[in-house]
Structures are given as C-alpha cells and as structure tokens.
Amino acid sequence: MGAPRHTAIEMYPLVELYEESGQTAAAFCAVSGISHAQLVYWRRKYRREVVSAGSFVEISSPATGDQARVEVRYPYPEFDSSDL
C-alpha cells in the first residue's frame, strides 16, 4: 500500500512553513514526517495555484453607499473573513 494521500488544506500550510523555515528540504521533511517527493509535489502545486493566483486584482462595484458589498473568496476554505 502506498503513502497516505494528503489534501491542499493540510499541505499548503506545511509548504508555507517550509518556505519560511530556512531549513533544507531534507531536514524539514524529517521533522514534518513527509517525503521529499511529497514536498516537491506540493510546493509545485502551491506555486501554480496559490502564488500565481495571489496577485492583486482591481475590482469595481456598481453599487455605492450603504448597499455596496464585495465578496472575497480565500484560497483556503476553512479561512473566514471573520477571523480578521
């Protein structure tokens, strides 16, 4: 049986931790309990889906005043704007 499958919700925070850690990939993987191949896979996926999508986008709202409303969707489903 192969290694257990992981989801973006659990792996993207690990990728962020790795990139901020200053550790080598081998050291980070040993501490985190993931393989080097998993780290490489999820870093590539993270960069394609999150980093490249993370640039600012100008928006405009046709509504004005008290009725103006903008919906923001975050890349992590568990993140809620009420956490701000």
TIKOLTI-334635 format. One record per residue: residue number from 0; residue in one letter; x, y, z of N, C-alpha, C, O, CB in turn. Coordinates in steps of 0.1 Angstrom, whole numbers, plus 5000, padded with zeros to 4 digits. Glycine has a CB too. Example, Ala and Ser with C-alpha at 12.3 -4.5 7.8 and 13.67 -1.06 7.14 Angstrom:
residues 2
(0, A, (5132, 4943, 5078), (5123, 4955, 5078), (5132, 4967, 5078), (5142, 4967, 5085), (5113, 4955, 5090))
(1, S, (5128, 4978, 5071), (5137, 4989, 5071), (5129, 5000, 5079), (5134, 5011, 5080), (5141, 4994, 5057))
end
This chain:
residues 84
(0, M, (5008, 4988, 5000), (5000, 5000, 5000), (5009, 5012, 5000), (5019, 5013, 5007), (4990, 5000, 5012))
(1, G, (5005, 5023, 4992), (5013, 5035, 4991), (5011, 5044, 5003), (5004, 5041, 5013), (5010, 5042, 4979))
(2, A, (5018, 5055, 5002), (5017, 5065, 5013), (5003, 5071, 5013), (4996, 5072, 5003), (5028, 5077, 5011))
(3, P, (4999, 5076, 5025), (4985, 5082, 5025), (4985, 5095, 5017), (4994, 5102, 5016), (4982, 5085, 5040))
(4, R, (4973, 5097, 5011), (4971, 5109, 5003), (4968, 5121, 5012), (4962, 5120, 5023), (4960, 5107, 4993))
(5, H, (4973, 5132, 5008), (4971, 5145, 5015), (4963, 5154, 5007), (4962, 5153, 4995), (4985, 5151, 5019))
(6, T, (4957, 5164, 5014), (4949, 5174, 5007), (4956, 5188, 5008), (4965, 5190, 5016), (4935, 5175, 5014))
(7, A, (4952, 5197, 4999), (4958, 5210, 4999), (4956, 5217, 5013), (4964, 5225, 5017), (4952, 5219, 4988))
(8, I, (4945, 5215, 5019), (4942, 5221, 5032), (4952, 5218, 5042), (4956, 5226, 5051), (4928, 5217, 5037))
(9, E, (4957, 5205, 5042), (4968, 5202, 5052), (4982, 5204, 5047), (4991, 5206, 5055), (4966, 5187, 5055))
(10, M, (4984, 5204, 5033), (4998, 5205, 5028), (5002, 5220, 5025), (5014, 5223, 5027), (4999, 5197, 5016))
(11, Y, (4993, 5228, 5021), (4997, 5242, 5018), (5003, 5249, 5031), (5013, 5256, 5029), (4985, 5250, 5013))
(12, P, (4997, 5247, 5042), (5004, 5254, 5054), (5018, 5248, 5057), (5027, 5255, 5061), (4995, 5251, 5067))
(13, L, (5020, 5235, 5054), (5033, 5229, 5055), (5043, 5235, 5045), (5054, 5238, 5048), (5032, 5214, 5053))
(14, V, (5038, 5237, 5033), (5047, 5244, 5023), (5051, 5258, 5028), (5062, 5262, 5026), (5039, 5245, 5009))
(15, E, (5041, 5265, 5033), (5044, 5279, 5038), (5054, 5278, 5050), (5063, 5286, 5050), (5031, 5286, 5043))
(16, L, (5052, 5268, 5059), (5062, 5267, 5070), (5076, 5264, 5065), (5085, 5269, 5069), (5057, 5255, 5079))
(17, Y, (5076, 5255, 5055), (5089, 5251, 5049), (5096, 5264, 5043), (5108, 5266, 5046), (5088, 5240, 5038))
(18, E, (5089, 5271, 5035), (5095, 5283, 5028), (5099, 5293, 5038), (5108, 5301, 5035), (5085, 5288, 5019))
(19, E, (5093, 5294, 5050), (5097, 5304, 5060), (5107, 5299, 5070), (5113, 5306, 5077), (5084, 5308, 5068))
(20, S, (5109, 5285, 5069), (5118, 5279, 5080), (5133, 5281, 5078), (5140, 5282, 5088), (5115, 5264, 5080))
(21, G, (5137, 5282, 5066), (5151, 5284, 5063), (5159, 5270, 5064), (5171, 5270, 5062), (5158, 5293, 5073))
(22, Q, (5151, 5259, 5066), (5157, 5246, 5067), (5159, 5240, 5053), (5153, 5245, 5043), (5148, 5237, 5075))
(23, T, (5168, 5230, 5052), (5169, 5223, 5040), (5157, 5215, 5038), (5150, 5212, 5048), (5182, 5214, 5040))
(24, A, (5154, 5211, 5026), (5142, 5202, 5023), (5143, 5189, 5031), (5133, 5185, 5037), (5141, 5199, 5008))
(25, A, (5155, 5183, 5032), (5157, 5171, 5039), (5154, 5172, 5054), (5147, 5164, 5060), (5171, 5165, 5037))
(26, A, (5159, 5183, 5060), (5157, 5185, 5074), (5142, 5187, 5077), (5137, 5182, 5086), (5165, 5197, 5079))
(27, F, (5136, 5196, 5069), (5121, 5199, 5071), (5113, 5186, 5069), (5104, 5184, 5077), (5117, 5209, 5061))
(28, C, (5116, 5178, 5059), (5108, 5166, 5057), (5110, 5156, 5068), (5100, 5150, 5072), (5113, 5159, 5044))
(29, A, (5122, 5155, 5074), (5124, 5146, 5085), (5116, 5150, 5097), (5110, 5142, 5104), (5139, 5146, 5089))
(30, V, (5115, 5163, 5100), (5108, 5168, 5111), (5093, 5167, 5109), (5085, 5164, 5118), (5112, 5183, 5114))
(31, S, (5088, 5170, 5097), (5074, 5170, 5093), (5068, 5157, 5091), (5056, 5155, 5091), (5072, 5179, 5081))
(32, G, (5076, 5147, 5088), (5071, 5133, 5085), (5066, 5131, 5071), (5057, 5123, 5069), (5061, 5130, 5095))
(33, I, (5071, 5140, 5062), (5067, 5138, 5048), (5079, 5135, 5040), (5090, 5138, 5044), (5059, 5150, 5042))
(34, S, (5077, 5129, 5028), (5088, 5126, 5019), (5092, 5138, 5011), (5085, 5147, 5010), (5085, 5114, 5010))
(35, H, (5105, 5137, 5006), (5110, 5148, 4998), (5101, 5150, 4986), (5098, 5161, 4981), (5125, 5146, 4994))
(36, A, (5097, 5138, 4980), (5089, 5139, 4968), (5075, 5146, 4970), (5070, 5153, 4962), (5086, 5124, 4963))
(37, Q, (5070, 5143, 4982), (5057, 5150, 4986), (5059, 5165, 4987), (5051, 5172, 4982), (5051, 5144, 4999))
(38, L, (5070, 5169, 4993), (5073, 5183, 4995), (5074, 5190, 4981), (5069, 5200, 4979), (5085, 5185, 5003))
(39, V, (5082, 5183, 4972), (5084, 5189, 4959), (5070, 5190, 4951), (5067, 5200, 4945), (5094, 5180, 4951))
(40, Y, (5062, 5179, 4952), (5049, 5179, 4945), (5040, 5191, 4950), (5035, 5198, 4942), (5042, 5166, 4947))
(41, W, (5039, 5192, 4964), (5030, 5202, 4969), (5035, 5216, 4968), (5027, 5225, 4967), (5028, 5199, 4984))
(42, R, (5049, 5218, 4968), (5054, 5231, 4965), (5051, 5236, 4951), (5047, 5247, 4949), (5069, 5232, 4967))
(43, R, (5052, 5227, 4942), (5049, 5230, 4928), (5034, 5233, 4926), (5031, 5243, 4920), (5053, 5218, 4918))
(44, K, (5026, 5225, 4932), (5011, 5227, 4932), (5008, 5240, 4938), (4999, 5248, 4933), (5004, 5215, 4938))
(45, Y, (5013, 5243, 4950), (5011, 5256, 4957), (5015, 5268, 4949), (5007, 5277, 4948), (5019, 5256, 4971))
(46, R, (5026, 5267, 4943), (5031, 5279, 4934), (5021, 5281, 4923), (5019, 5292, 4919), (5045, 5276, 4930))
(47, R, (5017, 5270, 4916), (5008, 5272, 4905), (4994, 5277, 4909), (4989, 5286, 4902), (5006, 5258, 4898))
(48, E, (4989, 5272, 4920), (4975, 5275, 4924), (4974, 5287, 4933), (4964, 5295, 4932), (4969, 5263, 4930))
(49, V, (4983, 5289, 4942), (4981, 5300, 4952), (4990, 5312, 4949), (4985, 5323, 4948), (4985, 5294, 4966))
(50, V, (5003, 5310, 4947), (5012, 5321, 4945), (5008, 5328, 4932), (5008, 5341, 4932), (5026, 5316, 4945))
(51, S, (5006, 5321, 4921), (5003, 5328, 4908), (4990, 5334, 4909), (4987, 5344, 4902), (5004, 5318, 4897))
(52, A, (4980, 5329, 4917), (4967, 5335, 4918), (4966, 5346, 4928), (4956, 5352, 4930), (4957, 5324, 4921))
(53, G, (4977, 5348, 4935), (4978, 5357, 4947), (4980, 5372, 4943), (4982, 5380, 4952), (4987, 5353, 4956))
(54, S, (4981, 5375, 4930), (4984, 5389, 4927), (4971, 5397, 4929), (4960, 5392, 4929), (4989, 5390, 4912))
(55, F, (4973, 5410, 4930), (4962, 5419, 4933), (4953, 5420, 4920), (4959, 5421, 4909), (4966, 5432, 4938))
(56, V, (4941, 5421, 4922), (4931, 5423, 4911), (4923, 5435, 4914), (4916, 5435, 4925), (4923, 5410, 4908))
(57, E, (4922, 5445, 4905), (4914, 5456, 4908), (4899, 5453, 4905), (4896, 5446, 4895), (4918, 5469, 4899))
(58, I, (4891, 5457, 4914), (4877, 5454, 4913), (4869, 5467, 4914), (4874, 5477, 4920), (4872, 5444, 4923))
(59, S, (4857, 5468, 4908), (4849, 5479, 4910), (4835, 5474, 4913), (4831, 5464, 4908), (4849, 5489, 4897))
(60, S, (4828, 5482, 4920), (4814, 5478, 4924), (4804, 5488, 4918), (4806, 5500, 4919), (4813, 5477, 4939))
(61, P, (4794, 5483, 4911), (4784, 5492, 4906), (4776, 5498, 4916), (4770, 5509, 4914), (4775, 5484, 4896))
(62, A, (4775, 5492, 4928), (4767, 5498, 4939), (4775, 5508, 4947), (4787, 5507, 4947), (4761, 5487, 4948))
(63, T, (4769, 5517, 4953), (4776, 5527, 4961), (4768, 5529, 4974), (4757, 5524, 4976), (4777, 5541, 4954))
(64, G, (4774, 5536, 4984), (4768, 5539, 4996), (4767, 5526, 5005), (4775, 5517, 5004), (4754, 5545, 4994))
(65, D, (4756, 5526, 5013), (4754, 5515, 5023), (4751, 5502, 5016), (4753, 5491, 5023), (4743, 5519, 5032))
(66, Q, (4747, 5502, 5004), (4744, 5489, 4997), (4756, 5483, 4990), (4754, 5472, 4985), (4733, 5492, 4987))
(67, A, (4767, 5490, 4990), (4779, 5484, 4983), (4784, 5472, 4991), (4785, 5472, 5003), (4790, 5495, 4982))
(68, R, (4787, 5461, 4984), (4791, 5449, 4990), (4801, 5442, 4981), (4798, 5441, 4969), (4779, 5440, 4994))
(69, V, (4811, 5436, 4987), (4821, 5428, 4979), (4823, 5415, 4986), (4825, 5415, 4998), (4834, 5436, 4977))
(70, E, (4823, 5404, 4979), (4826, 5391, 4984), (4840, 5387, 4981), (4844, 5389, 4969), (4816, 5380, 4979))
(71, V, (4847, 5383, 4991), (4861, 5379, 4989), (4862, 5364, 4992), (4857, 5359, 5002), (4871, 5386, 4999))
(72, R, (4868, 5356, 4983), (4870, 5342, 4985), (4885, 5339, 4987), (4893, 5343, 4979), (4864, 5334, 4972))
(73, Y, (4888, 5332, 4998), (4901, 5329, 5001), (4905, 5315, 4996), (4897, 5307, 4994), (4903, 5329, 5016))
(74, P, (4918, 5313, 4993), (4923, 5300, 4988), (4921, 5288, 4998), (4920, 5277, 4993), (4937, 5301, 4984))
(75, Y, (4919, 5291, 5010), (4917, 5280, 5020), (4903, 5281, 5024), (4898, 5291, 5030), (4927, 5281, 5032))
(76, P, (4895, 5270, 5022), (4881, 5270, 5025), (4878, 5273, 5040), (4868, 5278, 5044), (4874, 5258, 5021))
(77, E, (4887, 5268, 5049), (4885, 5270, 5063), (4888, 5284, 5068), (4884, 5287, 5080), (4893, 5260, 5071))
(78, F, (4894, 5292, 5060), (4897, 5306, 5064), (4884, 5315, 5062), (4878, 5314, 5051), (4909, 5312, 5056))
(79, D, (4880, 5322, 5072), (4868, 5330, 5071), (4872, 5345, 5074), (4881, 5347, 5083), (4858, 5325, 5082))
(80, S, (4866, 5354, 5067), (4869, 5368, 5069), (4866, 5373, 5083), (4872, 5383, 5088), (4862, 5377, 5059))
(81, S, (4858, 5366, 5091), (4855, 5369, 5104), (4868, 5367, 5113), (4868, 5371, 5125), (4843, 5362, 5110))
(82, D, (4878, 5359, 5108), (4890, 5357, 5115), (4899, 5369, 5116), (4908, 5370, 5123), (4898, 5345, 5109))
(83, L, (4896, 5379, 5107), (4905, 5391, 5106), (4903, 5400, 5118), (4909, 5410, 5119), (4902, 5399, 5094))
end
